[in-house]
Amino acid sequence: MDTQGMAGLMWSGDGHGRDDCGRDEPGHRLVRVVHEGDGTMTATARPPGGHPFFRDLAARADPRYLVEVGHQLFMLHLLRSGRRATRRPSLVRRFTVMGGAALRPDAALDVALRYRWTRSGDDVERAVAVMTAHQCGRPVGRAESTILVVERDVLMATRVADRGSATGGPPCVDTRSTGVRDPAAVGRVRAHDVLLDAPPRPADGGSAAHLLVPSGHDFFFDPPVDHVPGAALLEGFLQLGTAAGLVDRPTRVASRFVRFCETDRPCLLTAHRDDGAATARMTAWQAGAVVAHATVF
């Protein structure tokens, strides 16, 4: 059984019904399914300008809104296919998303999902999914992901083995009394959405900062989870790249999640520019081990 990569954006537990997309707050639910067939699903997604976390990104070709739409759409598929039972958590192992054009804040998206399932032994099911998005008839992005559905006891045994020992720095989920004060420095508007503990500092030829997610954040902890969500890691990567001057308004991110990011220990983000390329390579570290990788374009 392949347990490497059992981390990242984890959804588990009982749903709210046939239309549960993995968010408790009604204002965070973006997707409504139009049709589901054999290996396909089509849906509409709410205009990005209506979501408080994405409102300031809505006029860009930014990948973050498409990441959330893709997660919610696949969550609905998991629920409807019967794979989202309490003992079978689902996890994202890889996620690549490309923004093709600037989004209109006031217009809905039409999205289509294609997926294919395979089984690895008795413990793991694996899906490869591709989502395409259009807005007002024009293509605005594409997302590709690999998702695992794993028995809970197998998953938790892997997580315990991966925890390691805490190293220096602040816990990455805290009530936060310090951090980057200027949200514009990381490309955001709300100070509440800044996820870096301090401006980036030089480190091994690149830049580094600790991830610091406010406890009870209205987006990242909807619903409450006992680990740092992969969406927060992705946001931290994009903020570090922006604050360090490595990327300007990124339109594509390719990520790989290696292990769980725990809330009670520091998580160090590092970034390096690729030589001769307008891309940055990011790594999240915890207890001396790699939690996740990303390449930001």
C-alpha positions in Angstrom: 0.0 0.0 0.0 1.3 3.5 -0.9 1.1 5.7 2.2 3.5 8.3 1.0 1.7 11.6 0.4 -1.2 11.0 2.8 -1.5 14.6 3.8 -2.8 17.9 2.6 -6.4 18.8 2.3 -8.3 16.3 4.3 -12.1 15.9 4.5 -13.7 13.3 6.7 -16.8 12.6 8.8 -20.5 12.8 8.1 -21.9 15.2 5.6 -24.9 17.5 5.8 -26.7 15.9 2.9 -26.5 15.2 -0.8 -25.3 18.7 -1.5 -22.6 18.9 1.2 -19.4 20.3 -0.4 -17.3 20.1 2.8 -17.9 23.6 4.1 -20.2 24.3 7.1 -20.6 28.1 6.5 -23.4 28.6 3.9 -21.5 31.7 2.5 -18.5 29.4 1.8 -20.4 26.9 -0.3 -19.7 27.7 -3.9 -20.8 24.8 -6.1 -24.1 23.5 -7.3 -24.2 20.3 -9.3 -26.0 20.4 -12.7 -25.4 16.9 -13.9 -23.4 13.8 -13.0 -22.7 10.9 -15.4 -20.3 8.0 -15.6 -16.9 9.6 -14.7 -18.1 13.2 -15.2 -19.8 16.0 -13.3 -20.9 19.4 -14.4 -21.7 22.3 -12.0 -21.9 26.0 -11.6 -19.9 28.0 -9.1 -20.8 31.3 -7.5 -19.2 34.5 -8.6 -15.8 34.9 -6.9 -16.5 38.5 -5.8 -19.1 37.3 -3.3 -16.7 35.3 -1.2 -14.9 37.2 1.6 -11.7 35.3 1.3 -11.4 35.5 -2.5 -13.0 38.9 -3.1 -9.7 40.7 -3.4 -8.4 38.1 -5.9 -11.4 38.1 -8.1 -10.2 40.3 -10.9 -7.0 38.3 -11.4 -6.1 35.1 -13.2 -5.3 33.8 -9.7 -5.4 30.0 -9.1 -6.8 30.1 -5.5 -10.5 30.4 -6.3 -10.2 27.5 -8.8 -8.5 25.4 -6.1 -11.4 25.9 -3.8 -14.0 25.2 -6.5 -12.2 22.0 -7.5 -12.1 20.8 -3.9 -15.8 21.4 -3.3 -16.8 19.8 -6.6 -14.8 16.6 -5.9 -16.1 16.6 -2.3 -19.6 16.4 -3.8 -18.6 13.5 -6.0 -17.2 11.7 -3.0 -20.4 12.1 -1.1 -22.7 11.1 -3.9 -20.6 8.1 -4.8 -20.7 6.8 -1.2 -17.0 7.0 -0.7 -17.2 9.7 2.0 -18.2 7.6 5.0 -16.9 8.3 8.5 -14.2 5.6 8.3 -12.8 6.6 4.9 -11.1 10.0 5.0 -10.2 11.6 1.7 -6.9 13.4 1.0 -5.3 15.4 -1.8 -1.9 14.1 -2.7 -1.1 16.3 -5.7 -2.8 19.4 -7.1 -2.0 21.5 -10.1 -4.1 24.5 -11.1 -3.7 27.0 -13.9 -5.6 30.3 -14.2 -6.2 31.0 -17.8 -7.7 34.5 -17.7 -8.7 37.1 -15.1 -12.0 36.3 -13.5 -15.0 38.6 -13.5 -16.0 39.2 -9.8 -19.8 39.3 -10.7 -20.1 36.3 -13.0 -20.7 32.6 -12.2 -18.4 29.8 -13.5 -19.3 26.7 -15.4 -17.2 23.8 -14.4 -16.7 20.3 -15.6 -15.0 17.4 -13.8 -13.7 14.2 -15.2 -12.4 11.5 -12.9 -11.1 7.9 -12.9 -10.8 5.6 -9.9 -8.3 2.8 -9.3 -7.8 0.6 -6.2 -4.5 -0.1 -4.4 -5.1 -3.2 -2.2 -7.9 -3.2 0.3 -7.0 0.1 2.1 -6.7 2.8 -0.6 -8.7 4.0 -3.5 -7.1 6.6 -5.8 -8.7 9.0 -8.2 -7.2 11.2 -10.9 -9.5 14.2 -11.6 -9.4 17.0 -14.1 -11.5 20.1 -13.8 -12.0 22.8 -16.5 -13.7 26.1 -15.8 -15.4 28.7 -18.1 -16.8 32.1 -17.3 -19.1 33.9 -19.7 -18.2 31.3 -22.4 -14.4 31.7 -22.1 -11.9 29.3 -20.5 -10.5 30.7 -17.2 -8.6 27.7 -15.8 -7.9 24.1 -15.4 -7.1 21.9 -12.3 -5.6 18.4 -12.1 -5.5 16.4 -8.9 -4.8 13.0 -7.4 -6.9 12.1 -4.4 -6.7 9.2 -2.0 -9.6 7.6 0.0 -8.0 5.8 2.9 -9.2 3.8 5.9 -9.0 5.9 9.0 -7.0 3.5 11.2 -4.4 3.2 8.4 -4.2 6.9 7.9 -3.9 7.7 11.6 -1.1 5.2 12.1 0.9 6.8 9.3 0.2 10.3 10.8 1.5 9.3 14.3 4.7 7.8 12.8 5.3 11.1 10.9 4.9 13.6 13.7 8.6 13.8 14.7 9.9 16.3 17.3 9.1 20.0 17.5 11.8 22.5 16.5 12.4 26.2 17.2 9.7 28.7 16.2 6.1 29.6 16.9 3.3 27.0 16.7 1.8 27.4 13.2 -1.8 27.8 14.6 -2.2 30.3 17.3 -4.3 33.2 18.5 -1.6 35.4 16.9 -0.6 38.7 18.4 2.3 39.2 16.0 2.8 38.8 12.3 3.1 40.7 9.1 1.2 43.9 9.6 0.7 45.0 6.0 -1.5 42.6 4.1 -0.6 44.3 0.8 3.0 43.0 1.3 1.6 39.4 0.8 -0.9 40.4 -1.9 -4.0 40.4 0.3 -6.4 43.0 1.7 -7.6 41.6 5.0 -5.0 41.5 7.8 -6.8 38.5 9.1 -5.7 36.6 5.9 -2.0 37.1 6.3 -0.3 33.8 7.1 3.4 34.8 7.6 4.8 35.4 11.0 7.2 38.1 9.8 8.6 39.5 6.5 10.7 37.0 4.6 14.3 36.7 5.7 17.3 35.4 3.7 17.8 31.6 4.0 20.2 29.4 2.1 20.1 31.5 -1.0 16.4 32.0 -0.9 13.7 33.3 1.5 12.0 31.9 4.5 9.2 32.7 7.0 7.1 30.7 9.4 3.5 29.8 8.6 1.1 31.3 11.2 -2.6 30.6 10.7 -5.0 32.4 13.1 -6.9 29.8 15.2 -10.5 29.9 14.3 -9.9 31.5 10.9 -13.2 31.9 9.2 -12.1 30.1 6.0 -9.3 27.7 6.8 -11.1 26.2 9.8 -14.5 25.8 8.2 -15.1 23.1 9.3 -12.8 22.7 12.3 -10.0 20.2 11.7 -7.1 19.0 13.9 -4.3 19.7 11.4 -3.2 22.6 9.2 -5.3 22.4 6.1 -3.5 22.1 2.8 -5.3 25.2 1.6 -3.4 27.2 4.3 -0.1 25.7 3.1 -0.9 26.7 -0.5 -1.9 30.2 0.7 1.4 30.5 2.7 3.4 29.5 -0.3 1.8 32.1 -2.5 2.1 34.8 0.2 5.8 34.0 0.7 6.5 34.2 -3.1 4.8 37.5 -3.3 6.4 39.0 -0.2 9.9 37.9 -1.3 9.4 39.3 -4.8 9.8 35.9 -6.4 6.4 35.9 -8.2 4.1 38.7 -9.2 0.4 37.8 -9.3 0.9 34.0 -9.8 -1.4 32.2 -12.2 -0.3 28.6 -11.7 0.7 26.4 -8.8 1.7 22.8 -8.8 1.8 21.1 -5.3 2.6 17.8 -3.7 1.6 17.0 -0.1 3.9 14.6 1.7 2.6 14.4 5.3 0.3 16.1 7.8 1.1 19.5 9.0 0.4 19.6 12.7 -1.0 22.6 14.5 1.1 22.6 17.7 4.6 22.9 16.2 6.4 25.3 13.9 6.1 25.1 10.1 8.9 26.8 8.2 8.2 27.9 4.6 11.2 28.3 2.2 11.3 29.7 -1.3 13.9 29.8 -4.1 13.7 31.2 -7.5 14.5 28.9 -10.4 17.5 30.0 -12.3 16.5 31.7 -15.6 12.8 31.2 -15.0 9.9 33.2 -13.6 9.0 30.5 -11.2 9.7 29.8 -7.5 10.1 26.5 -5.7 8.5 26.3 -2.2 8.9 23.8 0.6 7.1 23.5 3.9 9.1 22.0 6.8 8.0 20.7 10.1 10.1 18.7 12.7 12.9 18.6 10.3 10.9 16.8 7.6 9.2 18.0 4.4 5.5 18.5 4.7 4.7 19.8 1.2 6.3 21.1 -2.0 5.0 23.6 -4.6 6.1 25.3 -7.7 4.6 28.7 -8.3 4.4 30.3 -11.7 
